[in-house]
Amino acid sequence: MDGARAEWVLDLVFITGKKNTCLDDKSALTPGGLGLGSFQDFKSFLLQDPGTVARITDLCQRVEEFTRLFPMPGFTERDTGRLDFRPRL
């Protein structure tokens, strides 16, 4: 059974699934992968651990500092603005 058919069967019994393509799939219409759950479930799971929150926040800051070394051509500092992807508690 492929991911597309599994998604259809799960929908019939009111379980949310997401079909996902895998590396060796021959067609995007019949992907072999299947994802369960949601990003919100995963995010809330991660944010329960203060150590994980601290590591994510530190990583976000380090990535932002690094990427600021490489300005985007055609944009001024005023245009770029700061996007905040850090977890909110």
Distance bins in CASP14 RR format, pairs under 12 A and 6 or more apart:
PFRMAT RR
TARGET T0000
AUTHOR 0000-0000-0000
RMODE 2
METHOD distances of the structure
MODEL  1
1 7 0 0 0 0 0 1 0 0 0 0 0
1 8 0 0 0 0 1 0 0 0 0 0 0
1 9 1 0 0 1 0 0 0 0 0 0 0
1 10 0 0 0 0 0 1 0 0 0 0 0
1 19 0 0 0 0 0 1 0 0 0 0 0
1 30 0 0 0 0 0 1 0 0 0 0 0
1 31 0 0 0 0 0 1 0 0 0 0 0
1 32 0 0 0 0 1 0 0 0 0 0 0
1 33 0 0 0 0 0 1 0 0 0 0 0
1 34 0 0 0 0 1 0 0 0 0 0 0
2 8 0 0 0 0 0 1 0 0 0 0 0
2 9 0 0 0 0 0 1 0 0 0 0 0
2 19 1 0 0 1 0 0 0 0 0 0 0
2 20 0 0 0 0 0 1 0 0 0 0 0
2 21 0 0 0 0 0 1 0 0 0 0 0
2 22 0 0 0 0 1 0 0 0 0 0 0
2 24 0 0 0 0 0 1 0 0 0 0 0
2 25 0 0 0 0 1 0 0 0 0 0 0
2 26 0 0 0 0 0 1 0 0 0 0 0
2 27 0 0 0 0 1 0 0 0 0 0 0
2 28 0 0 0 0 0 1 0 0 0 0 0
2 29 0 0 0 0 1 0 0 0 0 0 0
2 30 1 0 1 0 0 0 0 0 0 0 0
2 31 1 0 0 1 0 0 0 0 0 0 0
2 32 1 0 1 0 0 0 0 0 0 0 0
2 33 1 0 0 1 0 0 0 0 0 0 0
2 34 0 0 0 0 1 0 0 0 0 0 0
3 9 0 0 0 0 1 0 0 0 0 0 0
3 10 0 0 0 0 1 0 0 0 0 0 0
3 11 0 0 0 0 0 1 0 0 0 0 0
3 17 0 0 0 0 1 0 0 0 0 0 0
3 18 0 0 0 0 1 0 0 0 0 0 0
3 19 1 0 1 0 0 0 0 0 0 0 0
3 20 1 0 0 1 0 0 0 0 0 0 0
3 21 0 0 0 0 1 0 0 0 0 0 0
3 22 0 0 0 0 1 0 0 0 0 0 0
3 25 0 0 0 0 1 0 0 0 0 0 0
3 27 0 0 0 0 0 1 0 0 0 0 0
3 28 0 0 0 0 0 1 0 0 0 0 0
3 29 0 0 0 0 0 1 0 0 0 0 0
3 30 1 0 0 1 0 0 0 0 0 0 0
3 31 1 0 1 0 0 0 0 0 0 0 0
3 32 1 0 1 0 0 0 0 0 0 0 0
3 33 1 0 1 0 0 0 0 0 0 0 0
3 34 1 0 1 0 0 0 0 0 0 0 0
3 35 0 0 0 0 1 0 0 0 0 0 0
3 36 0 0 0 0 0 1 0 0 0 0 0
4 10 0 0 0 0 0 1 0 0 0 0 0
4 11 0 0 0 0 0 1 0 0 0 0 0
4 17 0 0 0 0 0 1 0 0 0 0 0
4 18 0 0 0 0 0 1 0 0 0 0 0
4 19 1 0 1 0 0 0 0 0 0 0 0
4 20 0 0 0 0 0 1 0 0 0 0 0
4 21 0 0 0 0 0 1 0 0 0 0 0
4 25 0 0 0 0 0 1 0 0 0 0 0
4 27 0 0 0 0 1 0 0 0 0 0 0
4 28 0 0 0 0 1 0 0 0 0 0 0
4 29 1 0 0 1 0 0 0 0 0 0 0
4 30 1 0 1 0 0 0 0 0 0 0 0
4 31 1 0 0 1 0 0 0 0 0 0 0
4 32 1 0 0 1 0 0 0 0 0 0 0
4 33 0 0 0 0 1 0 0 0 0 0 0
4 34 0 0 0 0 1 0 0 0 0 0 0
5 11 0 0 0 0 0 1 0 0 0 0 0
5 12 0 0 0 0 0 1 0 0 0 0 0
5 17 0 0 0 0 0 1 0 0 0 0 0
5 19 0 0 0 0 1 0 0 0 0 0 0
5 29 0 0 0 0 0 1 0 0 0 0 0
5 30 1 0 0 1 0 0 0 0 0 0 0
5 31 0 0 0 0 0 1 0 0 0 0 0
5 32 0 0 0 0 1 0 0 0 0 0 0
5 33 0 0 0 0 0 1 0 0 0 0 0
5 34 0 0 0 0 1 0 0 0 0 0 0
6 12 0 0 0 0 0 1 0 0 0 0 0
6 13 0 0 0 0 0 1 0 0 0 0 0
6 15 0 0 0 0 1 0 0 0 0 0 0
6 16 0 0 0 0 0 1 0 0 0 0 0
6 17 1 0 0 1 0 0 0 0 0 0 0
6 18 0 0 0 0 0 1 0 0 0 0 0
6 19 1 0 0 1 0 0 0 0 0 0 0
6 20 0 0 0 0 0 1 0 0 0 0 0
6 30 0 0 0 0 0 1 0 0 0 0 0
6 31 0 0 0 0 1 0 0 0 0 0 0
6 32 0 0 0 0 1 0 0 0 0 0 0
6 33 1 0 0 1 0 0 0 0 0 0 0
6 34 1 0 1 0 0 0 0 0 0 0 0
6 35 0 0 0 0 1 0 0 0 0 0 0
6 36 0 0 0 0 1 0 0 0 0 0 0
7 13 0 0 0 0 0 1 0 0 0 0 0
7 15 0 0 0 0 1 0 0 0 0 0 0
7 16 0 0 0 0 1 0 0 0 0 0 0
7 17 1 0 1 0 0 0 0 0 0 0 0
7 18 1 0 0 1 0 0 0 0 0 0 0
7 19 1 0 1 0 0 0 0 0 0 0 0
7 20 0 0 0 0 1 0 0 0 0 0 0
7 29 0 0 0 0 0 1 0 0 0 0 0
7 30 0 0 0 0 0 1 0 0 0 0 0
7 31 0 0 0 0 1 0 0 0 0 0 0
7 32 0 0 0 0 0 1 0 0 0 0 0
7 33 0 0 0 0 1 0 0 0 0 0 0
7 34 1 0 0 1 0 0 0 0 0 0 0
7 35 0 0 0 0 1 0 0 0 0 0 0
7 36 0 0 0 0 0 1 0 0 0 0 0
8 15 0 0 0 0 0 1 0 0 0 0 0
8 17 0 0 0 0 1 0 0 0 0 0 0
8 19 0 0 0 0 1 0 0 0 0 0 0
8 30 0 0 0 0 0 1 0 0 0 0 0
8 34 0 0 0 0 0 1 0 0 0 0 0
9 15 0 0 0 0 1 0 0 0 0 0 0
9 17 0 0 0 0 1 0 0 0 0 0 0
9 19 0 0 0 0 0 1 0 0 0 0 0
9 34 0 0 0 0 0 1 0 0 0 0 0
10 16 1 0 0 1 0 0 0 0 0 0 0
10 17 1 0 1 0 0 0 0 0 0 0 0
10 18 0 0 0 0 1 0 0 0 0 0 0
10 19 0 0 0 0 1 0 0 0 0 0 0
10 34 0 0 0 0 1 0 0 0 0 0 0
10 35 0 0 0 0 1 0 0 0 0 0 0
10 36 0 0 0 0 1 0 0 0 0 0 0
10 37 0 0 0 0 0 1 0 0 0 0 0
11 17 1 0 0 1 0 0 0 0 0 0 0
11 18 0 0 0 0 0 1 0 0 0 0 0
11 19 0 0 0 0 0 1 0 0 0 0 0
11 34 0 0 0 0 0 1 0 0 0 0 0
15 34 0 0 0 0 0 1 0 0 0 0 0
15 35 0 0 0 0 0 1 0 0 0 0 0
15 36 1 0 0 1 0 0 0 0 0 0 0
15 37 0 0 0 0 1 0 0 0 0 0 0
16 34 0 0 0 0 0 1 0 0 0 0 0
16 35 0 0 0 0 1 0 0 0 0 0 0
16 36 1 0 0 1 0 0 0 0 0 0 0
16 37 1 0 0 1 0 0 0 0 0 0 0
16 38 1 0 0 1 0 0 0 0 0 0 0
16 39 0 0 0 0 0 1 0 0 0 0 0
16 40 0 0 0 0 0 1 0 0 0 0 0
16 41 0 0 0 0 0 1 0 0 0 0 0
17 31 0 0 0 0 0 1 0 0 0 0 0
17 33 0 0 0 0 0 1 0 0 0 0 0
17 34 1 0 0 1 0 0 0 0 0 0 0
17 35 1 0 1 0 0 0 0 0 0 0 0
17 36 1 0 1 0 0 0 0 0 0 0 0
17 37 1 0 0 1 0 0 0 0 0 0 0
17 38 0 0 0 0 1 0 0 0 0 0 0
18 31 0 0 0 0 1 0 0 0 0 0 0
18 32 0 0 0 0 0 1 0 0 0 0 0
18 33 0 0 0 0 1 0 0 0 0 0 0
18 34 1 0 0 1 0 0 0 0 0 0 0
18 35 1 0 1 0 0 0 0 0 0 0 0
18 36 1 0 0 1 0 0 0 0 0 0 0
18 37 1 0 0 1 0 0 0 0 0 0 0
18 38 0 0 0 0 1 0 0 0 0 0 0
18 39 0 0 0 0 0 1 0 0 0 0 0
19 25 0 0 0 0 0 1 0 0 0 0 0
19 27 0 0 0 0 0 1 0 0 0 0 0
19 28 0 0 0 0 1 0 0 0 0 0 0
19 29 0 0 0 0 1 0 0 0 0 0 0
19 30 0 0 0 0 1 0 0 0 0 0 0
19 31 1 0 1 0 0 0 0 0 0 0 0
19 32 1 0 0 1 0 0 0 0 0 0 0
19 33 1 0 0 1 0 0 0 0 0 0 0
19 34 1 0 0 1 0 0 0 0 0 0 0
19 35 1 0 0 1 0 0 0 0 0 0 0
19 36 0 0 0 0 0 1 0 0 0 0 0
20 28 0 0 0 0 0 1 0 0 0 0 0
20 30 0 0 0 0 0 1 0 0 0 0 0
20 31 1 0 1 0 0 0 0 0 0 0 0
20 32 1 0 0 1 0 0 0 0 0 0 0
20 33 1 0 1 0 0 0 0 0 0 0 0
20 34 1 0 0 1 0 0 0 0 0 0 0
20 35 1 0 1 0 0 0 0 0 0 0 0
20 36 0 0 0 0 0 1 0 0 0 0 0
20 37 0 0 0 0 0 1 0 0 0 0 0
21 27 0 0 0 0 1 0 0 0 0 0 0
21 28 1 0 1 0 0 0 0 0 0 0 0
21 29 0 0 0 0 1 0 0 0 0 0 0
21 30 0 0 0 0 1 0 0 0 0 0 0
21 31 1 0 1 0 0 0 0 0 0 0 0
21 32 1 0 0 1 0 0 0 0 0 0 0
21 33 1 0 0 1 0 0 0 0 0 0 0
21 34 0 0 0 0 0 1 0 0 0 0 0
21 35 0 0 0 0 0 1 0 0 0 0 0
22 28 0 0 0 0 0 1 0 0 0 0 0
22 30 0 0 0 0 0 1 0 0 0 0 0
22 31 1 0 0 1 0 0 0 0 0 0 0
22 32 1 0 1 0 0 0 0 0 0 0 0
22 33 1 0 1 0 0 0 0 0 0 0 0
22 34 0 0 0 0 1 0 0 0 0 0 0
22 35 0 0 0 0 0 1 0 0 0 0 0
23 31 0 0 0 0 0 1 0 0 0 0 0
23 32 0 0 0 0 1 0 0 0 0 0 0
23 33 0 0 0 0 0 1 0 0 0 0 0
24 31 0 0 0 0 0 1 0 0 0 0 0
24 32 0 0 0 0 1 0 0 0 0 0 0
24 33 0 0 0 0 0 1 0 0 0 0 0
25 31 1 0 1 0 0 0 0 0 0 0 0
25 32 1 0 1 0 0 0 0 0 0 0 0
25 33 1 0 0 1 0 0 0 0 0 0 0
26 32 0 0 0 0 1 0 0 0 0 0 0
35 41 0 0 0 0 0 1 0 0 0 0 0
35 42 0 0 0 0 0 1 0 0 0 0 0
36 42 0 0 0 0 0 1 0 0 0 0 0
37 43 0 0 0 0 0 1 0 0 0 0 0
37 44 0 0 0 0 0 1 0 0 0 0 0
37 45 0 0 0 0 0 1 0 0 0 0 0
38 44 0 0 0 0 1 0 0 0 0 0 0
38 45 0 0 0 0 0 1 0 0 0 0 0
39 45 0 0 0 0 0 1 0 0 0 0 0
39 46 0 0 0 0 0 1 0 0 0 0 0
40 46 0 0 0 0 0 1 0 0 0 0 0
40 47 0 0 0 0 0 1 0 0 0 0 0
41 47 0 0 0 0 0 1 0 0 0 0 0
41 48 0 0 0 0 0 1 0 0 0 0 0
42 48 0 0 0 0 0 1 0 0 0 0 0
42 52 0 0 0 0 0 1 0 0 0 0 0
43 52 0 0 0 0 0 1 0 0 0 0 0
43 53 0 0 0 0 0 1 0 0 0 0 0
43 56 0 0 0 0 0 1 0 0 0 0 0
43 85 0 0 0 0 0 1 0 0 0 0 0
43 87 1 0 0 1 0 0 0 0 0 0 0
43 88 0 0 0 0 0 1 0 0 0 0 0
43 89 0 0 0 0 0 1 0 0 0 0 0
44 52 0 0 0 0 0 1 0 0 0 0 0
44 53 0 0 0 0 0 1 0 0 0 0 0
44 87 0 0 0 0 0 1 0 0 0 0 0
44 88 0 0 0 0 0 1 0 0 0 0 0
44 89 0 0 0 0 0 1 0 0 0 0 0
45 52 0 0 0 0 1 0 0 0 0 0 0
45 53 0 0 0 0 0 1 0 0 0 0 0
45 87 0 0 0 0 0 1 0 0 0 0 0
46 52 1 0 1 0 0 0 0 0 0 0 0
46 53 1 0 0 1 0 0 0 0 0 0 0
46 54 0 0 0 0 0 1 0 0 0 0 0
46 55 0 0 0 0 1 0 0 0 0 0 0
46 56 1 0 0 1 0 0 0 0 0 0 0
46 57 0 0 0 0 0 1 0 0 0 0 0
46 87 1 0 0 1 0 0 0 0 0 0 0
46 89 0 0 0 0 0 1 0 0 0 0 0
47 53 1 0 1 0 0 0 0 0 0 0 0
47 54 0 0 0 0 0 1 0 0 0 0 0
47 55 0 0 0 0 0 1 0 0 0 0 0
47 56 0 0 0 0 1 0 0 0 0 0 0
47 57 0 0 0 0 0 1 0 0 0 0 0
47 86 0 0 0 0 0 1 0 0 0 0 0
47 87 1 0 1 0 0 0 0 0 0 0 0
47 88 0 0 0 0 1 0 0 0 0 0 0
47 89 1 0 0 1 0 0 0 0 0 0 0
48 87 0 0 0 0 0 1 0 0 0 0 0
48 89 0 0 0 0 0 1 0 0 0 0 0
49 55 0 0 0 0 1 0 0 0 0 0 0
49 56 0 0 0 0 1 0 0 0 0 0 0
49 87 0 0 0 0 0 1 0 0 0 0 0
49 89 0 0 0 0 0 1 0 0 0 0 0
50 56 0 0 0 0 0 1 0 0 0 0 0
50 57 0 0 0 0 0 1 0 0 0 0 0
50 87 0 0 0 0 0 1 0 0 0 0 0
50 89 0 0 0 0 1 0 0 0 0 0 0
51 57 0 0 0 0 1 0 0 0 0 0 0
51 58 0 0 0 0 1 0 0 0 0 0 0
51 59 0 0 0 0 0 1 0 0 0 0 0
51 87 0 0 0 0 0 1 0 0 0 0 0
51 89 0 0 0 0 0 1 0 0 0 0 0
52 58 0 0 0 0 0 1 0 0 0 0 0
52 59 0 0 0 0 0 1 0 0 0 0 0
52 87 0 0 0 0 1 0 0 0 0 0 0
52 89 0 0 0 0 0 1 0 0 0 0 0
53 59 0 0 0 0 0 1 0 0 0 0 0
53 60 0 0 0 0 0 1 0 0 0 0 0
53 86 0 0 0 0 1 0 0 0 0 0 0
53 87 1 0 1 0 0 0 0 0 0 0 0
53 88 0 0 0 0 1 0 0 0 0 0 0
53 89 1 0 0 1 0 0 0 0 0 0 0
54 60 0 0 0 0 0 1 0 0 0 0 0
54 61 0 0 0 0 0 1 0 0 0 0 0
54 86 0 0 0 0 0 1 0 0 0 0 0
54 87 0 0 0 0 1 0 0 0 0 0 0
54 89 0 0 0 0 0 1 0 0 0 0 0
55 61 0 0 0 0 0 1 0 0 0 0 0
55 62 0 0 0 0 0 1 0 0 0 0 0
55 86 0 0 0 0 0 1 0 0 0 0 0
55 87 0 0 0 0 0 1 0 0 0 0 0
56 62 0 0 0 0 0 1 0 0 0 0 0
56 63 0 0 0 0 0 1 0 0 0 0 0
56 85 0 0 0 0 1 0 0 0 0 0 0
56 86 1 0 0 1 0 0 0 0 0 0 0
56 87 1 0 1 0 0 0 0 0 0 0 0
56 88 0 0 0 0 0 1 0 0 0 0 0
56 89 0 0 0 0 0 1 0 0 0 0 0
57 63 0 0 0 0 0 1 0 0 0 0 0
57 64 0 0 0 0 0 1 0 0 0 0 0
57 84 0 0 0 0 0 1 0 0 0 0 0
57 85 0 0 0 0 1 0 0 0 0 0 0
57 86 1 0 1 0 0 0 0 0 0 0 0
57 87 1 0 0 1 0 0 0 0 0 0 0
57 88 0 0 0 0 0 1 0 0 0 0 0
57 89 0 0 0 0 1 0 0 0 0 0 0
58 64 0 0 0 0 0 1 0 0 0 0 0
58 65 0 0 0 0 0 1 0 0 0 0 0
58 86 0 0 0 0 1 0 0 0 0 0 0
58 87 0 0 0 0 0 1 0 0 0 0 0
59 65 0 0 0 0 0 1 0 0 0 0 0
59 66 0 0 0 0 0 1 0 0 0 0 0
59 85 0 0 0 0 0 1 0 0 0 0 0
59 86 0 0 0 0 1 0 0 0 0 0 0
59 87 0 0 0 0 0 1 0 0 0 0 0
60 66 0 0 0 0 0 1 0 0 0 0 0
60 67 0 0 0 0 0 1 0 0 0 0 0
60 82 0 0 0 0 0 1 0 0 0 0 0
60 83 0 0 0 0 0 1 0 0 0 0 0
60 84 0 0 0 0 1 0 0 0 0 0 0
60 85 1 0 1 0 0 0 0 0 0 0 0
60 86 1 0 1 0 0 0 0 0 0 0 0
60 87 0 0 0 0 1 0 0 0 0 0 0
61 67 0 0 0 0 0 1 0 0 0 0 0
61 68 0 0 0 0 0 1 0 0 0 0 0
61 82 0 0 0 0 0 1 0 0 0 0 0
61 84 0 0 0 0 0 1 0 0 0 0 0
61 85 0 0 0 0 0 1 0 0 0 0 0
61 86 0 0 0 0 1 0 0 0 0 0 0
62 68 0 0 0 0 0 1 0 0 0 0 0
62 69 0 0 0 0 0 1 0 0 0 0 0
62 86 0 0 0 0 0 1 0 0 0 0 0
63 69 0 0 0 0 0 1 0 0 0 0 0
63 70 0 0 0 0 0 1 0 0 0 0 0
63 83 0 0 0 0 0 1 0 0 0 0 0
63 85 0 0 0 0 1 0 0 0 0 0 0
63 86 0 0 0 0 0 1 0 0 0 0 0
64 70 0 0 0 0 0 1 0 0 0 0 0
64 80 0 0 0 0 0 1 0 0 0 0 0
64 81 0 0 0 0 0 1 0 0 0 0 0
64 82 1 0 0 1 0 0 0 0 0 0 0
64 83 0 0 0 0 1 0 0 0 0 0 0
64 84 0 0 0 0 1 0 0 0 0 0 0
64 85 0 0 0 0 1 0 0 0 0 0 0
64 86 0 0 0 0 1 0 0 0 0 0 0
67 80 0 0 0 0 0 1 0 0 0 0 0
67 82 0 0 0 0 0 1 0 0 0 0 0
67 83 0 0 0 0 0 1 0 0 0 0 0
68 77 0 0 0 0 1 0 0 0 0 0 0
68 80 0 0 0 0 1 0 0 0 0 0 0
68 81 0 0 0 0 0 1 0 0 0 0 0
68 82 0 0 0 0 1 0 0 0 0 0 0
70 80 0 0 0 0 0 1 0 0 0 0 0
71 77 0 0 0 0 1 0 0 0 0 0 0
71 79 0 0 0 0 0 1 0 0 0 0 0
71 80 0 0 0 0 1 0 0 0 0 0 0
72 79 0 0 0 0 1 0 0 0 0 0 0
72 80 1 0 0 1 0 0 0 0 0 0 0
72 81 0 0 0 0 0 1 0 0 0 0 0
73 79 0 0 0 0 0 1 0 0 0 0 0
73 80 0 0 0 0 0 1 0 0 0 0 0
74 80 0 0 0 0 1 0 0 0 0 0 0
75 81 0 0 0 0 1 0 0 0 0 0 0
END
